[in-house]
Amino acid sequence: MLAAASVARTALGGGRSDRLLRLFDYLLDRTLAGEVPSEQQIAMEAFNDNGMNETAQDANVRVYVHRLRKILDNIFAEVDGPKLHIPVGEYSLRLTGVGVMGQEPPADEGSGASAAQTWFRNRYVRAGALVTVIIGLALLLWWQADRATPPLATTLIWQPFNQADRPLVIVIGDYYLFAQNDNATVSGASPQLVWDEKVPTREDLTILQILEAEEGFRSVDYNQQYVSAGTIEALSELRMDFAQIPLLRRRQMRVVAASQLTPEMLKSSDIIYVGQFSGMPLLLRDSLAQVSAFRIEPGFAGLTDKATAIRYQSDGMVLTDERIARRDFAYLAGMPGPAGNRLMVIAGLGDPGLKQAAQLVGNLDEMRRLKRDRGRLANGFEALYRVRTIKSINVGAMRVMDRPLQSGGMWDNSGNVPAYRPFDDKAVAPQAR
């Protein structure tokens, strides 16, 4: 402002009215001090018009301010750079042609304390403007980051879920337990809760009681379900995976036991199954069996590659020497549902494999290693990992295979399903819990 004021003052000093020069100096000083004087103040302090009445003072001030405004407009009409003008209706000088951030600290040009005060004030204005800009940029970056696609959501297994807005159902593997008393004729004998893969639901127990009178006499429905500790830990891992994909957290979500999964849910919702193969509901297991390259062995003891007959089996035993690692297998799959929805399977042969599978789906580096192409996104895929454990601790996982699913028409045929005779084969004994 002082540089522009010097230009104006030089021009005003060339033969024009002394009152105009005094008016300019007065307005400059008041402006640098951050003040806007009234007409009466200008008359008394700039023109020394103490003897005039108030009306005459005001008219005189308005005339000279009008003349000074026109002169300044003429002075700076041909000047490049900062320019001074008097806004209409306001008795102060305004600088144009330079932004707040472009103003330089005033030089020692005779303005004294007022110029110094103005320089400090403008410095605070610049600092405040800079802080405002920084905060605005931070908010913009946060807004964009919150709406940008997270890296994990672009991976093969998560992308179909990040692009949908259907309800999301988390299905946890559970086991139906019923009471069985081998000494039913002995008074006071306590029944024992058992799990039998041949009796996965209460309805199957009813069939058993009807078809096998002796067996049914010893069996009682206590309406009990069992969920393994590994399933609970896997759910906790999955919750942390969701934290990486904000869109999933905004979706309508519910958690149900495998025994509560209905065909309506399978049709209207995206499904994520979390559990061991042995706890997978038939609605999912039969569909997966049609398109998977693996065959689930009786008793859920392992998986067998249909093409190579290679068998993948969990050790499933407790080792006394904790330095010896044992083996389990983690399984991941993604496939289309029956109505344009999406299914995900996070499973293991045992709890160690299941916990590792839940960790893997949240591991960005590992999920990026899965082969990603349009066919796998549309038709599905499956991946198997060998998991090394020591007691209850997983110490490593290695991907064994990663291949597409042949899911075309999987919901249109019933597959090669044997006749329903659940109690003819007693090869697998009930397991006590």
Secondary structure as a PSIPRED ss2 file (coil, helix, strand):
# PSIPRED VFORMAT (PSIPRED V4.0)

   1 M C   1.000  0.000  0.000
   2 L H   0.000  1.000  0.000
   3 A H   0.000  1.000  0.000
   4 A H   0.000  1.000  0.000
   5 A H   0.000  1.000  0.000
   6 S H   0.000  1.000  0.000
   7 V H   0.000  1.000  0.000
   8 A H   0.000  1.000  0.000
   9 R H   0.000  1.000  0.000
  10 T H   0.000  1.000  0.000
  11 A H   0.000  1.000  0.000
  12 L H   0.000  1.000  0.000
  13 G C   1.000  0.000  0.000
  14 G C   1.000  0.000  0.000
  15 G C   1.000  0.000  0.000
  16 R C   1.000  0.000  0.000
  17 S C   1.000  0.000  0.000
  18 D H   0.000  1.000  0.000
  19 R H   0.000  1.000  0.000
  20 L H   0.000  1.000  0.000
  21 L H   0.000  1.000  0.000
  22 R H   0.000  1.000  0.000
  23 L H   0.000  1.000  0.000
  24 F H   0.000  1.000  0.000
  25 D H   0.000  1.000  0.000
  26 Y H   0.000  1.000  0.000
  27 L H   0.000  1.000  0.000
  28 L H   0.000  1.000  0.000
  29 D H   0.000  1.000  0.000
  30 R H   0.000  1.000  0.000
  31 T H   0.000  1.000  0.000
  32 L H   0.000  1.000  0.000
  33 A C   1.000  0.000  0.000
  34 G C   1.000  0.000  0.000
  35 E C   1.000  0.000  0.000
  36 V C   1.000  0.000  0.000
  37 P C   1.000  0.000  0.000
  38 S C   1.000  0.000  0.000
  39 E H   0.000  1.000  0.000
  40 Q H   0.000  1.000  0.000
  41 Q H   0.000  1.000  0.000
  42 I H   0.000  1.000  0.000
  43 A H   0.000  1.000  0.000
  44 M H   0.000  1.000  0.000
  45 E H   0.000  1.000  0.000
  46 A H   0.000  1.000  0.000
  47 F C   1.000  0.000  0.000
  48 N C   1.000  0.000  0.000
  49 D C   1.000  0.000  0.000
  50 N C   1.000  0.000  0.000
  51 G C   1.000  0.000  0.000
  52 M C   1.000  0.000  0.000
  53 N C   1.000  0.000  0.000
  54 E H   0.000  1.000  0.000
  55 T H   0.000  1.000  0.000
  56 A H   0.000  1.000  0.000
  57 Q H   0.000  1.000  0.000
  58 D H   0.000  1.000  0.000
  59 A H   0.000  1.000  0.000
  60 N H   0.000  1.000  0.000
  61 V H   0.000  1.000  0.000
  62 R H   0.000  1.000  0.000
  63 V H   0.000  1.000  0.000
  64 Y H   0.000  1.000  0.000
  65 V H   0.000  1.000  0.000
  66 H H   0.000  1.000  0.000
  67 R H   0.000  1.000  0.000
  68 L H   0.000  1.000  0.000
  69 R H   0.000  1.000  0.000
  70 K H   0.000  1.000  0.000
  71 I H   0.000  1.000  0.000
  72 L H   0.000  1.000  0.000
  73 D H   0.000  1.000  0.000
  74 N H   0.000  1.000  0.000
  75 I H   0.000  1.000  0.000
  76 F C   1.000  0.000  0.000
  77 A C   1.000  0.000  0.000
  78 E C   1.000  0.000  0.000
  79 V C   1.000  0.000  0.000
  80 D C   1.000  0.000  0.000
  81 G C   1.000  0.000  0.000
  82 P C   1.000  0.000  0.000
  83 K E   0.000  0.000  1.000
  84 L E   0.000  0.000  1.000
  85 H E   0.000  0.000  1.000
  86 I C   1.000  0.000  0.000
  87 P C   1.000  0.000  0.000
  88 V C   1.000  0.000  0.000
  89 G C   1.000  0.000  0.000
  90 E C   1.000  0.000  0.000
  91 Y C   1.000  0.000  0.000
  92 S C   1.000  0.000  0.000
  93 L C   1.000  0.000  0.000
  94 R E   0.000  0.000  1.000
  95 L E   0.000  0.000  1.000
  96 T E   0.000  0.000  1.000
  97 G C   1.000  0.000  0.000
  98 V C   1.000  0.000  0.000
  99 G C   1.000  0.000  0.000
 100 V H   0.000  1.000  0.000
 101 M H   0.000  1.000  0.000
 102 G H   0.000  1.000  0.000
 103 Q C   1.000  0.000  0.000
 104 E C   1.000  0.000  0.000
 105 P C   1.000  0.000  0.000
 106 P C   1.000  0.000  0.000
 107 A C   1.000  0.000  0.000
 108 D C   1.000  0.000  0.000
 109 E C   1.000  0.000  0.000
 110 G C   1.000  0.000  0.000
 111 S C   1.000  0.000  0.000
 112 G H   0.000  1.000  0.000
 113 A H   0.000  1.000  0.000
 114 S H   0.000  1.000  0.000
 115 A H   0.000  1.000  0.000
 116 A H   0.000  1.000  0.000
 117 Q H   0.000  1.000  0.000
 118 T H   0.000  1.000  0.000
 119 W H   0.000  1.000  0.000
 120 F H   0.000  1.000  0.000
 121 R H   0.000  1.000  0.000
 122 N H   0.000  1.000  0.000
 123 R H   0.000  1.000  0.000
 124 Y H   0.000  1.000  0.000
 125 V H   0.000  1.000  0.000
 126 R H   0.000  1.000  0.000
 127 A H   0.000  1.000  0.000
 128 G H   0.000  1.000  0.000
 129 A H   0.000  1.000  0.000
 130 L H   0.000  1.000  0.000
 131 V H   0.000  1.000  0.000
 132 T H   0.000  1.000  0.000
 133 V H   0.000  1.000  0.000
 134 I H   0.000  1.000  0.000
 135 I H   0.000  1.000  0.000
 136 G H   0.000  1.000  0.000
 137 L H   0.000  1.000  0.000
 138 A H   0.000  1.000  0.000
 139 L H   0.000  1.000  0.000
 140 L H   0.000  1.000  0.000
 141 L H   0.000  1.000  0.000
 142 W H   0.000  1.000  0.000
 143 W H   0.000  1.000  0.000
 144 Q H   0.000  1.000  0.000
 145 A H   0.000  1.000  0.000
 146 D H   0.000  1.000  0.000
 147 R H   0.000  1.000  0.000
 148 A C   1.000  0.000  0.000
 149 T C   1.000  0.000  0.000
 150 P C   1.000  0.000  0.000
 151 P H   0.000  1.000  0.000
 152 L H   0.000  1.000  0.000
 153 A H   0.000  1.000  0.000
 154 T H   0.000  1.000  0.000
 155 T C   1.000  0.000  0.000
 156 L C   1.000  0.000  0.000
 157 I C   1.000  0.000  0.000
 158 W C   1.000  0.000  0.000
 159 Q H   0.000  1.000  0.000
 160 P H   0.000  1.000  0.000
 161 F H   0.000  1.000  0.000
 162 N H   0.000  1.000  0.000
 163 Q C   1.000  0.000  0.000
 164 A C   1.000  0.000  0.000
 165 D C   1.000  0.000  0.000
 166 R C   1.000  0.000  0.000
 167 P C   1.000  0.000  0.000
 168 L E   0.000  0.000  1.000
 169 V E   0.000  0.000  1.000
 170 I E   0.000  0.000  1.000
 171 V E   0.000  0.000  1.000
 172 I E   0.000  0.000  1.000
 173 G C   1.000  0.000  0.000
 174 D C   1.000  0.000  0.000
 175 Y E   0.000  0.000  1.000
 176 Y E   0.000  0.000  1.000
 177 L E   0.000  0.000  1.000
 178 F E   0.000  0.000  1.000
 179 A E   0.000  0.000  1.000
 180 Q E   0.000  0.000  1.000
 181 N C   1.000  0.000  0.000
 182 D C   1.000  0.000  0.000
 183 N C   1.000  0.000  0.000
 184 A C   1.000  0.000  0.000
 185 T C   1.000  0.000  0.000
 186 V C   1.000  0.000  0.000
 187 S C   1.000  0.000  0.000
 188 G C   1.000  0.000  0.000
 189 A C   1.000  0.000  0.000
 190 S C   1.000  0.000  0.000
 191 P C   1.000  0.000  0.000
 192 Q E   0.000  0.000  1.000
 193 L E   0.000  0.000  1.000
 194 V E   0.000  0.000  1.000
 195 W E   0.000  0.000  1.000
 196 D C   1.000  0.000  0.000
 197 E C   1.000  0.000  0.000
 198 K C   1.000  0.000  0.000
 199 V C   1.000  0.000  0.000
 200 P C   1.000  0.000  0.000
 201 T C   1.000  0.000  0.000
 202 R H   0.000  1.000  0.000
 203 E H   0.000  1.000  0.000
 204 D H   0.000  1.000  0.000
 205 L H   0.000  1.000  0.000
 206 T H   0.000  1.000  0.000
 207 I H   0.000  1.000  0.000
 208 L H   0.000  1.000  0.000
 209 Q H   0.000  1.000  0.000
 210 I H   0.000  1.000  0.000
 211 L H   0.000  1.000  0.000
 212 E C   1.000  0.000  0.000
 213 A H   0.000  1.000  0.000
 214 E H   0.000  1.000  0.000
 215 E H   0.000  1.000  0.000
 216 G H   0.000  1.000  0.000
 217 F H   0.000  1.000  0.000
 218 R C   1.000  0.000  0.000
 219 S E   0.000  0.000  1.000
 220 V E   0.000  0.000  1.000
 221 D E   0.000  0.000  1.000
 222 Y E   0.000  0.000  1.000
 223 N E   0.000  0.000  1.000
 224 Q E   0.000  0.000  1.000
 225 Q E   0.000  0.000  1.000
 226 Y E   0.000  0.000  1.000
 227 V C   1.000  0.000  0.000
 228 S C   1.000  0.000  0.000
 229 A H   0.000  1.000  0.000
 230 G H   0.000  1.000  0.000
 231 T H   0.000  1.000  0.000
 232 I H   0.000  1.000  0.000
 233 E H   0.000  1.000  0.000
 234 A H   0.000  1.000  0.000
 235 L H   0.000  1.000  0.000
 236 S H   0.000  1.000  0.000
 237 E H   0.000  1.000  0.000
 238 L H   0.000  1.000  0.000
 239 R H   0.000  1.000  0.000
 240 M H   0.000  1.000  0.000
 241 D H   0.000  1.000  0.000
 242 F H   0.000  1.000  0.000
 243 A C   1.000  0.000  0.000
 244 Q C   1.000  0.000  0.000
 245 I C   1.000  0.000  0.000
 246 P H   0.000  1.000  0.000
 247 L H   0.000  1.000  0.000
 248 L H   0.000  1.000  0.000
 249 R H   0.000  1.000  0.000
 250 R H   0.000  1.000  0.000
 251 R C   1.000  0.000  0.000
 252 Q C   1.000  0.000  0.000
 253 M E   0.000  0.000  1.000
 254 R E   0.000  0.000  1.000
 255 V E   0.000  0.000  1.000
 256 V E   0.000  0.000  1.000
 257 A E   0.000  0.000  1.000
 258 A H   0.000  1.000  0.000
 259 S H   0.000  1.000  0.000
 260 Q H   0.000  1.000  0.000
 261 L C   1.000  0.000  0.000
 262 T C   1.000  0.000  0.000
 263 P H   0.000  1.000  0.000
 264 E H   0.000  1.000  0.000
 265 M H   0.000  1.000  0.000
 266 L H   0.000  1.000  0.000
 267 K H   0.000  1.000  0.000
 268 S H   0.000  1.000  0.000
 269 S C   1.000  0.000  0.000
 270 D E   0.000  0.000  1.000
 271 I E   0.000  0.000  1.000
 272 I E   0.000  0.000  1.000
 273 Y E   0.000  0.000  1.000
 274 V E   0.000  0.000  1.000
 275 G E   0.000  0.000  1.000
 276 Q E   0.000  0.000  1.000
 277 F H   0.000  1.000  0.000
 278 S H   0.000  1.000  0.000
 279 G H   0.000  1.000  0.000
 280 M C   1.000  0.000  0.000
 281 P C   1.000  0.000  0.000
 282 L H   0.000  1.000  0.000
 283 L H   0.000  1.000  0.000
 284 L H   0.000  1.000  0.000
 285 R H   0.000  1.000  0.000
 286 D H   0.000  1.000  0.000
 287 S H   0.000  1.000  0.000
 288 L H   0.000  1.000  0.000
 289 A H   0.000  1.000  0.000
 290 Q H   0.000  1.000  0.000
 291 V H   0.000  1.000  0.000
 292 S C   1.000  0.000  0.000
 293 A C   1.000  0.000  0.000
 294 F E   0.000  0.000  1.000
 295 R E   0.000  0.000  1.000
 296 I E   0.000  0.000  1.000
 297 E C   1.000  0.000  0.000
 298 P H   0.000  1.000  0.000
 299 G H   0.000  1.000  0.000
 300 F H   0.000  1.000  0.000
 301 A C   1.000  0.000  0.000
 302 G E   0.000  0.000  1.000
 303 L E   0.000  0.000  1.000
 304 T E   0.000  0.000  1.000
 305 D E   0.000  0.000  1.000
 306 K C   1.000  0.000  0.000
 307 A C   1.000  0.000  0.000
 308 T C   1.000  0.000  0.000
 309 A C   1.000  0.000  0.000
 310 I C   1.000  0.000  0.000
 311 R E   0.000  0.000  1.000
 312 Y E   0.000  0.000  1.000
 313 Q E   0.000  0.000  1.000
 314 S C   1.000  0.000  0.000
 315 D C   1.000  0.000  0.000
 316 G C   1.000  0.000  0.000
 317 M C   1.000  0.000  0.000
 318 V C   1.000  0.000  0.000
 319 L C   1.000  0.000  0.000
 320 T C   1.000  0.000  0.000
 321 D C   1.000  0.000  0.000
 322 E C   1.000  0.000  0.000
 323 R C   1.000  0.000  0.000
 324 I C   1.000  0.000  0.000
 325 A C   1.000  0.000  0.000
 326 R E   0.000  0.000  1.000
 327 R E   0.000  0.000  1.000
 328 D E   0.000  0.000  1.000
 329 F E   0.000  0.000  1.000
 330 A E   0.000  0.000  1.000
 331 Y E   0.000  0.000  1.000
 332 L E   0.000  0.000  1.000
 333 A E   0.000  0.000  1.000
 334 G E   0.000  0.000  1.000
 335 M E   0.000  0.000  1.000
 336 P E   0.000  0.000  1.000
 337 G C   1.000  0.000  0.000
 338 P C   1.000  0.000  0.000
 339 A C   1.000  0.000  0.000
 340 G C   1.000  0.000  0.000
 341 N C   1.000  0.000  0.000
 342 R E   0.000  0.000  1.000
 343 L E   0.000  0.000  1.000
 344 M E   0.000  0.000  1.000
 345 V E   0.000  0.000  1.000
 346 I E   0.000  0.000  1.000
 347 A E   0.000  0.000  1.000
 348 G E   0.000  0.000  1.000
 349 L C   1.000  0.000  0.000
 350 G C   1.000  0.000  0.000
 351 D H   0.000  1.000  0.000
 352 P H   0.000  1.000  0.000
 353 G H   0.000  1.000  0.000
 354 L H   0.000  1.000  0.000
 355 K H   0.000  1.000  0.000
 356 Q H   0.000  1.000  0.000
 357 A H   0.000  1.000  0.000
 358 A H   0.000  1.000  0.000
 359 Q H   0.000  1.000  0.000
 360 L H   0.000  1.000  0.000
 361 V C   1.000  0.000  0.000
 362 G C   1.000  0.000  0.000
 363 N C   1.000  0.000  0.000
 364 L H   0.000  1.000  0.000
 365 D H   0.000  1.000  0.000
 366 E H   0.000  1.000  0.000
 367 M H   0.000  1.000  0.000
 368 R H   0.000  1.000  0.000
 369 R H   0.000  1.000  0.000
 370 L C   1.000  0.000  0.000
 371 K C   1.000  0.000  0.000
 372 R C   1.000  0.000  0.000
 373 D C   1.000  0.000  0.000
 374 R H   0.000  1.000  0.000
 375 G H   0.000  1.000  0.000
 376 R H   0.000  1.000  0.000
 377 L H   0.000  1.000  0.000
 378 A H   0.000  1.000  0.000
 379 N H   0.000  1.000  0.000
 380 G C   1.000  0.000  0.000
 381 F E   0.000  0.000  1.000
 382 E E   0.000  0.000  1.000
 383 A E   0.000  0.000  1.000
 384 L E   0.000  0.000  1.000
 385 Y E   0.000  0.000  1.000
 386 R E   0.000  0.000  1.000
 387 V E   0.000  0.000  1.000
 388 R E   0.000  0.000  1.000
 389 T E   0.000  0.000  1.000
 390 I E   0.000  0.000  1.000
 391 K C   1.000  0.000  0.000
 392 S C   1.000  0.000  0.000
 393 I E   0.000  0.000  1.000
 394 N E   0.000  0.000  1.000
 395 V E   0.000  0.000  1.000
 396 G E   0.000  0.000  1.000
 397 A E   0.000  0.000  1.000
 398 M E   0.000  0.000  1.000
 399 R E   0.000  0.000  1.000
 400 V E   0.000  0.000  1.000
 401 M E   0.000  0.000  1.000
 402 D E   0.000  0.000  1.000
 403 R E   0.000  0.000  1.000
 404 P E   0.000  0.000  1.000
 405 L C   1.000  0.000  0.000
 406 Q C   1.000  0.000  0.000
 407 S C   1.000  0.000  0.000
 408 G C   1.000  0.000  0.000
 409 G C   1.000  0.000  0.000
 410 M C   1.000  0.000  0.000
 411 W C   1.000  0.000  0.000
 412 D C   1.000  0.000  0.000
 413 N C   1.000  0.000  0.000
 414 S C   1.000  0.000  0.000
 415 G C   1.000  0.000  0.000
 416 N C   1.000  0.000  0.000
 417 V C   1.000  0.000  0.000
 418 P C   1.000  0.000  0.000
 419 A C   1.000  0.000  0.000
 420 Y C   1.000  0.000  0.000
 421 R C   1.000  0.000  0.000
 422 P C   1.000  0.000  0.000
 423 F C   1.000  0.000  0.000
 424 D C   1.000  0.000  0.000
 425 D C   1.000  0.000  0.000
 426 K C   1.000  0.000  0.000
 427 A C   1.000  0.000  0.000
 428 V C   1.000  0.000  0.000
 429 A C   1.000  0.000  0.000
 430 P C   1.000  0.000  0.000
 431 Q E   0.000  0.000  1.000
 432 A E   0.000  0.000  1.000
 433 R C   1.000  0.000  0.000
